[in-house]
């Protein structure tokens, strides 16, 4: 096929376009994750039991909310395809109904999060962990409303290549969260010392503030006024509402399958010891930060592939997809080297190595990071491929792939190695790596064979 011929100019053009769109989104994801990392770091200042409970609570929060975030994230490819096809009415409809979906799923997520004490008890977690985790989630859970709405408006702005404002607001949020934690967790600035409760309050307050600013920007910017986003907002548009669920539901389940695997790993660690939970929390937080590099890139991938799909350009889909996959691989190669070269320095950001009570959690975290270094490359490839497939509105089969990879492959390996072969936490992490590797391979194969599976629009072959 002639449109697949190597063309240096097209490669450079796509690389430049992807870079312009992706770098603010990558920084946004890094900063957004750093909000949670700041919480975990400061929890570590309180002691290992706090970082164990807080890390488990944060992971549980993300596991529950990520389905809604992924579902609402369908707004991005829908708007990108509508812009590519110059269907501006569909742009407005997608954002409006994305807001509806965000509010509905936030209500569902809140009800589940407020039952954390019961759920943690079902999985036989330590009583102290249950109490501390619940104290954080009772307040942090309310942030689901601004979090879901943020995804809808971020998707709208990303599809319009207007991402710098998202970055600026996220930077502001990072510093506000750090100040709020410092005051409310430790009793500084004349505030009460609330420990994990303070972290939960700060998280919710900052999320409401940042989302409010982003919504105001979108509604007040002259360039977007012709969309009349909130005009007749309460008028139902069931076709678009269910289209978002049709496309976004599988996206949510796909991401939830991966995140759920890591959250379930917390419960497995909880059956071992507090020290292993603490070590796991630290290693996972570090790996989560580096994962934001390809994850932020994947949002740009979805938009770039979606635009090409909307234009009916097979060539555009090819270049947009492969540029992102290669970039993701290179980014994670750097983080792999970082994990191997400086594991002790990274872990020391969370726990003071001079304290004898921290020796074991630190040693465990370092051993887990060694395995995390190995799966960095697989993690980058799988999320880039998933982003490219979302741009083609291909979500159902990747959802099935995710379930198989993480729950048929990853979780059984984690359990068997940890408990039957007595590798404990190391066995859990080997299982996580196995699931990610399997996902990367089968998603890459699907993207390579996208035309064979009829995923690309059969029009404008010369574009």
N, C-alpha and C positions, 0 to 999 in steps of 0.2 A: 504494500500500500504506500503510495507516494507521499502521503501526508506524514508518514513516520520517518521519512528520511532525515538524517541528522542535519540540522540547520543551526549553526552557531548563533546567528542573530536571534532566532526564536527562543533558543535556550536562555540567552542573556536577557532578552526582553521579559520572559516569564520570570526569571530569577529576580529581576529588578522589581517587577510588579508584585511578586509574592513578598519580597523583602519589605517594600513600602507598606503593604497591608499587615504583614505579620509581626514586625518588630514591636509596635505598640501593644499588640495583643499578647505577645510573649511576655513583655514586661508587666502587663496587667495581670496575667496569670501568676507570674512570679511574686508580684506584690500581694495579690489576693491570697495566695498560699502562705506568704510571709505573715499575713495576719494570724493565721492559725499557728504558724511556726513560732511567732512571738508569744502567743499564748502558752505553747508547750515549753519554750525556753524558760519563761517566767514561772511556769509550774515546776520546772526542774529546780528553780531556786528555793522552792518550798520543800522539796525532798522527793525521793524516788516514788513513794506511794502516791504523791500528787501527780507526778508526771505519768505514772501508770494509769491512774483513774482518768485524768484529763485527756490523755492520748486515746484511751478507749472510748471516752465520751465523744471526742471530736471525730473519730473514725465512724462511730455509730451515726452521728449527725450527718456526716457526708454520705454514708451509705443510703440513708433514708431520703435525703434531699436530692441526691444525684439523679434519681429517676425523673423527678419533676424538672430539674435543670436540663436534662437531656431531651425530655419531651418538648419543653418550651424552646429548646435550641433548634427545633425544626423550623422555626421562624426564619433562621438565617438562610438555609438553602431555598426556601420558598420565596423569600424576598429577592435573593440573588437571581434566581431563575426568572422572576417577574421583571426585574430590571433589565436582564439580558434580552427578554422578549418585548420590552417597552410596554408592559402591561401595568401601569401605575395604580390602577384601581385595585389590582391584586396585592400590591405592596401595602396599601392601607388596610385592606381586609385581613391580611396575614398578621400585621402588628396588633390590630384591635383584638382579634380572637386569640392571639398569643397572650395578651393581657388577661383575657377571660380564663384561659387554661392555667396561667400562672397563679391566679388567685384560688382557683379550685384545688390545684395540687398542693398549694401551700397549706390550705385547711386540712387536707388529708395528712400531710407530713407532720403538722403540728400535733395532731391527735396521737400519732404513733410515738413521736419523740417524748411526749409527756408521760408515756408509759414505760420509760427507760428502766425504772427500778424493777418493775415486774419482769421485763424482758431479760435484763442482766441476771436476775435471779433464776429464771428458767435455764440459763446456760451455766449455772453453778459458779458464778463469779464470787470472789471474796466479798464478804459483807461490807468491809471498809471501802472497797472499790465501788460497790453499788451506791453507797451513800454519797461518796465524793463525786462520782460521775453524775448522779442525779441532781446534786446541788448546782452543777454547771449547766446541765441541760434544761432545768426548770426555767432558766432565764434565756439561755442562748437559743432555745427552740423557737422563740418568737421572731427571730431574724429570718425565718423562712419566707415571710411575706416579701420583704424588700429583696431578698436573694433571688426569688423566682422572677419578680418584676425586672430586676437588673438584667437577667438573661434575655428577656424579650426586647428591651430597649438597646442592649448591647448588640444583639443580632441585627436590629434595624440599622444602627449606626455602622456596624462592620460591613454590611452589604453595600452601604454608600461610601465605603472607604474613608469613613470619618471616625478614626480610632484614637487620635491623640487626646481628645477630651476624656475618654475612658481612662487613659493612662494618668492624666493629671488628677482626676478625682480619686483614683486608686492610690496614688502617692499620698494625697491628703489623708485618706482613710488609714493608711499604714501608720502614719505618725499619730493620728488621733487615737487609734487602737492601742498603740504603745503607751501613750500618756495615760489613757483610761485604765489600762492594766496596772501600770505602775502606781496609780493613785488608789484604785479600788481593791486590788489584790493585796497590797502591802500596807495600806493605811497612810499613804503619803498625801501631801497637799491638804491636810486637815480632814481627809475622808476616812470613813471607817475601814478597818481591815477585814475584807470579806473573802479573801482567798479565791477559791474556784467560783464562788458566786459572783465576785467582782469581775472575773474574766467573762462570765456569761453576760452580765449587764453591759460591759464595754462592747462586746461583740455585737449585740443587738442594736445598741444606740448608734454605733458607727455605721452599721449596715443600713439603717433607716436614713441616716444623713447622706451617705454616698449615693444611694439609689434616688433619693429625692432630688439631689443636684443633677443627676443624669437625666431624669424625667423633665425637669425644668429646662435644661439645655435643649432637649429634643423638641419640646413644645414651643419654646420661644424663638428658636433659630428660624430666620426668615426663609431659608432654603427649603425647610420642611413644612411650612405652613399650608402649602397647597394640598397636602395629604389630608388635612382636617382630621387628625387622628382621633380626637375625642368627640367629634360631632356625631350625634346619634350613637354614642358609645354603647348605650344599654340596649340597642336594637340587636337581636340575635342574628347570627350569620352561621347557621348550623353546618352548612357545607364546608366552610373554611375551618370551623371549629373542629369538626371530626377529621378533616384532612390533616390538621396538625397532630392529632392523636394517632392517625394512621401512619404518618411518617415519623413523628417524634417518639411515639410509644416504644417502638423497637430500639430507637437510639437510646432512650432512657434505660431500657432493660439491658442493652449492651454494656453501657457504662456501669450500670448497677451490678452486673455480673462480675466485672473486674474489681470494682471497689468493694463489693460484698465479699469477695474472696479475701481481700486484705483485712476487712473488718472481722470476718470469721476467724482469721488467723489470730486476732486479739483474744478471742474466746478460747482458742486452743492454747495460747500462751498462758491464759488465766488459769488453766488446769495444771500448769507446771509450777510457776512461782511468780511473785511480785517482781523479782529482779529480772526475770525473762520478759515479762510484760513491759517493764521500763526500758530494757534494751531494745525490744521490738519497737516501742513507741518512738525512740530516738532514731533508729535506723530507717523506719518507715517515713518519719517526718523529713529526713534528709532526702530519701529517694523520691518523696512526693514533690519536693521543691524542684529537683532536677527534671522530674517528669513534666513540669509545667513548660519547659522549653518546647518539646514536640507537641504538647497538648495545646498551647497557645498557637503554634504553627498550624495545627489541624483546623482551627477555626478559619484561618486564611485559606487553607486548602479547600475546605467546603465551599467557601465563597467563590474562589477562583474557578474550581471545577463546575460549580453551579452556574456561574456566568457563561462559561463555555457551553455547558449543556443547554442553557436557555437560548443561546445563539445558534445552536445546532452545529457546533464546531467539534468534530472528532479530534482534530489536530490540537485544539485548545485544551480539551480534556486530557489528552496524552501528555502534553508539556506541563500543565498545571499539576497533574498527579505525580509525575516522576520527579519534577523539581522538588516538591515537598517531601517525597519519600527519601530522596538523597540527602536533602538538608537535615531531616530528622535523624538519619543515620549518623551524619557527621557531628551533629550536636551531641548526641548521646555517646559517641566515641570519646569526646572530650570529658564528659562527666564520668565515664568508665575509668579513664586515666586518673581523674581527680579522686575517685573513691579508693583506688589502689594506692595512690601516692600519699594521701593525707587523711587516712581514716581516724586516727587519734585526735588530730586537730579539729575535725568536724564534730566528733562526738563531744569534745571538751566544751563546745558552745552550749551544750545542754546540761551537763553535769560537771561539777568541780572535781577534777581528778585527784586533788589533794586530800579529799575526804575518804576515809576508809570505807564508809558505807556505800560509796559510789563505785568502788573497784569492780565488783562483779557485774553490775549493769553496764558499765563502760566496756568491759571485756566482751560481753555478749553482743553489745551494739556493734563493736568493731568486727566481730566474726560475721554478723549478719550483713554488714556493708560489703564484705568481700563477695558474698553471693549476689548482692544487689548490683555490684559492678558488672557481673557477668550478664545480668538480664537487662541492663540499660539499652543495649543495641536492639534487642527484641521489642522492648517497650516502645522505643521510638518508631520502629517500622510499623508495628501494629496500629498505633494511634494515627499515624499519617495515612495508612491505607484505609482505616475506618473513616477518616475525614474525607478522603477522596470519594469513597463509595457513598457517603452521605450527600455529597454534592450531586451525585447521580440519582438521588432519592432511593438508593438501594439500602434498605435498613433491616428488612425482615431476615434475610439469610445471614448477614453479619451478626444479628441478634442470636440466631441459633449457633453460629460459630463461637460466639462469646460464651454461651452457656456450656457448650461442650468443652471448650478450652479450659475454663476456670473451675467448673464444677464436676465434670466427668474426668478431666485429666489432672488439673492442679490440686483440688482439695483432697481427693483420695491419696495422692502421692504425699501431700503434707501430713495427713493423718498417719499413714502407714509408716513413713520414715520417722516421724516424731515419737510415736508410741509403740509400734510393733518392732521397729528396728532401733528404738531408744536413742535416736539422734536429737531428740528434744527440739529446741528452737531452730537449730540448723536444719533439721529435717523439714520443718514448716517452711522455711525460706527456700529450700530446694524445690518444694512443691510449687511455691509461687513462681519461681523462675521457669519451671516446666510448663505451667499454664500460659505464661506470656510468650514463650517460644513457640508453642503450638498455635496460638492465636496469630502471631506474626506470619507464620508460614502460610496458613490457609487464607488469611485475608490478602496477602500479597498475590497468591495464586488467583484469587477471584478478581482482583483489579487487573492483573495481566490479561485475563480472559474476559474482560468486561464486554467486548463486542460479541463474543461467542454466546454470552448469556443475555444478550439483547438489552444491555443497560444504557447504551449510548443512543441518542436520538438519530434516526436514519435520514437526516437532512443536512444540506449545506456541506457536502463532503469536501469541498475545496477550501473551506474556511480554516 
